[in-house]
Amino acid sequence: MVVVFGASGNVGRSTVAALRQAGQGVRAVVRDPDRARALVRMGCDVAVADLDDADAVRRSLAGARAVQVLCPVPYRHPDPAGAMRGTIATLARALHGQPRLHVVALSDYGAERGAGTGIPLLYRDFEAALAEVVPRLTMLRSAEHMQNWARAIPVALETGRLPTFHGAGKPLPTVAAGDVGIVASALLLQERHRDGVAVVSVEGPRRYGVADVARILGDVGGRDIVPHAVPRDDWPAALVRAGLSPAMADLLGATHDAHNEGRIDAQPGTLRRFGTTALRDVLAALLPPALARE
């Protein structure tokens, strides 16, 4: 039995689908039982658990030989770093004392760096906490998800300008969320007989600059689109207007600064995996239904 937390999310659904296609028994863990129907149709055993409930997490692990865990950033929380560190501590308590369990933890590019990266710094804490209590641990660090461009698509299609916090420098590592799940499923299917920590980095088949993203979005959206770099001083206000807390705006600002300075990438020496999904396919799937039918 393989347990997948966050099974109703983009990565989780892909992991579950790949595991079931391989004939693997899956316990899909969700927080909202209303999101479990599709997982039941896929043949999963479904459990309901909140990541901040250590007892519920432990119950979900009963009989498992491997588990995929995640610790999502609470974007709407007034203190996202504090809230995420609380969840990390709960997960570490729940995973403690299971020496034969292979844990695949979804992490982030840049998690090896000790300062100045914003969100990847929280994943450094995540990795460190799990490494203390999990004997057989695989950190699956992914590049930024291509699906993150969804937030900018409506504005780009309306105005012809793609707002971005990324600079016009070197192409960025990105990956389709579904490809992360496919790589995770392969890691979960592997038998881990030895203790230790492995780090695997995953990104897409090629890297894209913001000009590439604007051009591809223009192609699939049927209009000319150019990049619009939002001035650095305007980032906090723009993020707060989008509904994020000032603390979350600061974290995202630090993350994009680190990206633009070239400090977030695959860690040299880690195992590398590459997805197959092109950015064009992801952006086309994100288009409003009226455009997608044209």
C-alpha positions in Angstrom: 0.0 0.0 0.0 1.2 3.5 -0.9 -0.3 6.5 0.8 -0.5 9.8 -1.1 -1.3 13.0 0.9 -2.8 15.9 -1.0 -4.2 13.3 -3.4 -6.8 15.7 -4.9 -4.2 18.3 -5.9 -2.5 18.6 -9.3 0.6 16.6 -8.3 -1.3 14.2 -6.0 -3.8 13.3 -8.7 -1.0 12.5 -11.1 0.8 10.4 -8.6 -2.3 8.4 -7.8 -3.1 7.9 -11.5 0.4 6.6 -12.2 0.4 4.3 -9.2 -3.0 2.8 -10.0 -2.0 2.3 -13.7 1.0 0.3 -12.3 -1.4 -1.9 -10.3 -0.4 -0.4 -7.0 -2.8 -0.2 -4.1 -3.3 3.4 -3.0 -4.7 5.2 0.0 -5.5 8.7 -1.1 -5.6 11.2 1.7 -7.6 14.4 1.4 -8.7 17.1 3.8 -12.1 17.7 2.1 -14.2 14.5 1.7 -16.2 16.2 -1.1 -13.1 15.9 -3.3 -12.7 12.2 -2.8 -15.3 10.9 -5.4 -12.9 10.8 -8.4 -10.3 9.0 -6.3 -12.8 6.4 -5.3 -13.6 5.8 -9.0 -9.9 5.3 -9.6 -10.0 2.4 -7.1 -8.3 4.2 -4.2 -8.9 3.6 -0.5 -9.7 7.1 0.7 -8.8 8.6 4.1 -9.6 12.1 5.4 -6.9 13.8 7.4 -5.7 17.3 8.1 -1.9 17.7 8.0 -2.1 19.6 11.3 -3.6 16.6 13.1 -0.8 14.2 13.9 -3.1 11.4 15.0 -5.1 11.5 11.8 -1.9 11.5 9.8 -0.6 8.4 11.7 -3.9 6.6 11.2 -3.7 7.3 7.4 -0.3 5.5 7.4 -1.5 2.2 8.7 -0.2 -0.7 6.6 1.8 1.6 4.3 5.2 0.7 2.8 5.7 4.1 1.2 4.1 7.6 1.4 4.1 10.8 -0.5 4.0 13.8 1.8 3.7 17.5 1.1 3.6 20.7 3.1 1.8 23.4 1.1 2.5 27.0 1.7 -0.6 28.6 3.4 -0.8 31.5 1.0 -3.7 33.2 2.7 -2.4 32.9 6.3 -1.4 36.2 8.0 1.8 34.4 9.2 2.5 31.8 6.5 6.0 30.9 7.7 4.8 30.3 11.3 1.8 28.3 10.1 3.9 26.2 7.7 6.5 25.5 10.4 3.7 24.3 12.7 2.6 21.9 10.0 6.1 20.7 9.5 6.5 19.9 13.2 3.2 18.0 13.2 4.2 15.9 10.2 7.6 15.1 11.7 5.8 13.9 14.9 3.5 11.7 12.9 6.3 10.2 10.8 8.5 9.5 13.7 9.0 5.8 14.7 8.3 4.2 11.3 11.7 2.8 10.3 10.7 0.8 7.3 8.5 3.5 5.7 9.9 5.0 2.5 8.9 8.7 2.5 8.9 10.8 -0.7 8.6 14.4 0.4 7.7 17.1 -2.2 10.1 19.9 -1.9 11.4 22.9 -3.9 14.3 24.0 -6.0 16.7 26.0 -3.8 15.8 24.2 -0.5 19.5 23.5 0.1 20.3 27.3 0.5 20.4 28.7 4.0 19.1 32.2 3.6 17.5 34.8 1.4 15.3 32.6 -0.8 11.8 33.1 0.7 9.6 30.1 0.2 12.5 27.6 -0.6 13.9 28.5 2.9 10.7 27.0 4.4 11.2 23.8 2.4 14.8 23.7 3.8 13.1 23.5 7.3 10.7 20.8 6.0 13.6 18.7 4.7 15.6 19.2 7.9 12.7 18.2 10.1 12.0 15.0 8.2 15.6 14.0 7.9 15.8 13.9 11.7 13.0 11.4 12.0 12.7 9.5 8.7 15.3 6.8 8.1 14.4 6.2 4.4 13.7 9.6 2.8 13.7 10.9 -0.7 13.4 14.7 -1.2 11.8 15.4 -4.6 12.6 19.0 -5.3 10.7 20.5 -8.2 11.1 23.6 -10.3 8.4 26.2 -10.3 5.1 24.7 -11.6 4.1 25.9 -15.1 0.5 26.1 -13.8 1.6 29.1 -11.7 1.2 31.2 -14.9 -2.6 30.8 -14.5 -2.9 33.8 -12.3 -1.5 36.1 -15.0 -3.4 34.7 -18.0 -6.7 36.7 -17.7 -4.8 40.0 -17.5 -2.5 39.0 -20.4 -5.4 38.0 -22.6 -7.3 41.2 -21.9 -4.4 43.7 -22.1 -1.8 42.0 -24.3 0.7 42.3 -21.5 1.9 39.4 -19.4 2.6 40.7 -15.9 5.6 39.0 -14.3 8.0 39.4 -11.4 10.7 37.5 -13.4 13.4 39.4 -15.1 14.4 39.1 -18.7 17.5 37.1 -17.8 18.3 33.5 -18.4 15.5 30.9 -19.0 13.8 29.6 -15.9 13.4 26.0 -14.8 9.8 25.0 -14.7 7.8 21.8 -14.7 4.2 20.7 -15.3 2.6 19.6 -12.0 1.5 16.3 -13.6 5.1 15.4 -14.4 6.1 15.9 -10.8 3.5 13.3 -9.9 4.8 10.9 -12.5 8.3 11.1 -11.2 7.1 10.8 -7.6 5.2 7.6 -8.5 8.3 6.0 -9.9 10.2 6.8 -6.7 7.4 5.4 -4.6 7.4 2.2 -6.6 11.1 1.7 -5.9 11.9 -0.5 -2.9 14.1 1.3 -0.4 16.0 -1.3 1.7 18.7 1.0 3.0 18.4 4.0 5.2 19.6 7.4 4.0 18.4 10.6 2.4 18.3 10.9 -1.4 17.7 14.2 -3.3 16.0 14.2 -6.7 15.5 17.3 -8.8 12.7 17.5 -11.4 12.0 20.0 -14.1 10.4 20.1 -17.6 12.0 19.1 -20.9 13.3 22.7 -21.5 13.6 26.1 -19.9 11.7 29.2 -20.8 12.3 32.9 -20.5 9.5 35.3 -19.9 9.5 36.3 -23.6 9.0 32.6 -24.5 6.1 32.4 -22.1 4.4 35.5 -23.6 5.0 34.3 -27.1 3.5 30.8 -26.5 0.6 32.3 -24.6 -0.1 34.6 -27.5 0.0 31.7 -29.9 -2.5 29.6 -28.0 -4.6 32.6 -26.9 -4.9 34.1 -30.4 -3.5 37.6 -29.7 -0.1 39.4 -29.5 1.2 39.3 -25.9 4.4 40.9 -24.6 6.0 40.6 -21.1 5.4 43.3 -18.6 8.0 43.3 -15.8 6.2 44.7 -12.7 8.6 47.3 -11.0 10.1 45.8 -7.9 8.7 48.6 -5.7 5.2 47.7 -6.8 5.4 44.0 -5.9 4.2 44.2 -2.3 1.1 46.3 -3.1 0.2 44.2 -6.1 0.4 41.0 -4.0 -1.7 42.4 -1.2 -4.3 43.6 -3.7 -4.4 40.0 -4.9 -5.5 38.9 -1.5 -2.2 37.9 0.1 -1.0 39.0 3.5 2.0 41.4 3.8 4.0 38.6 5.2 3.2 36.3 2.2 4.0 39.2 -0.1 7.5 39.5 1.5 8.1 35.8 1.1 7.2 35.8 -2.6 9.2 38.9 -3.1 12.3 37.3 -1.6 11.7 34.2 -3.7 11.5 36.1 -7.0 14.6 38.1 -6.1 16.5 34.9 -5.6 15.2 33.6 -8.9 16.2 36.8 -10.7 19.6 36.7 -9.2 20.2 33.1 -10.3 20.3 31.6 -6.8 17.5 29.1 -7.2 18.2 26.1 -9.4 18.8 22.3 -9.3 21.4 21.6 -6.7 24.6 20.3 -8.4 25.2 16.6 -7.7 21.6 15.7 -7.2 19.8 13.1 -9.3 18.0 14.8 -12.2 14.7 13.9 -13.7 12.9 15.6 -16.6 9.2 15.7 -17.4 7.9 15.5 -20.9 5.1 18.1 -20.9 5.7 21.3 -22.9 4.7 24.7 -21.6 2.4 25.2 -24.6 0.3 22.2 -23.6 -0.1 23.5 -20.0 -1.0 27.0 -21.1 -3.5 25.7 -23.6 -5.2 23.7 -20.8 -5.4 26.8 -18.6 -7.2 29.0 -21.2 -10.8 30.0 -20.5 -13.2 27.4 -21.9 -14.5 29.8 -24.6 -11.0 30.2 -26.0 -10.0 26.6 -25.5 -12.9 25.5 -27.8 -11.8 27.7 -30.7 
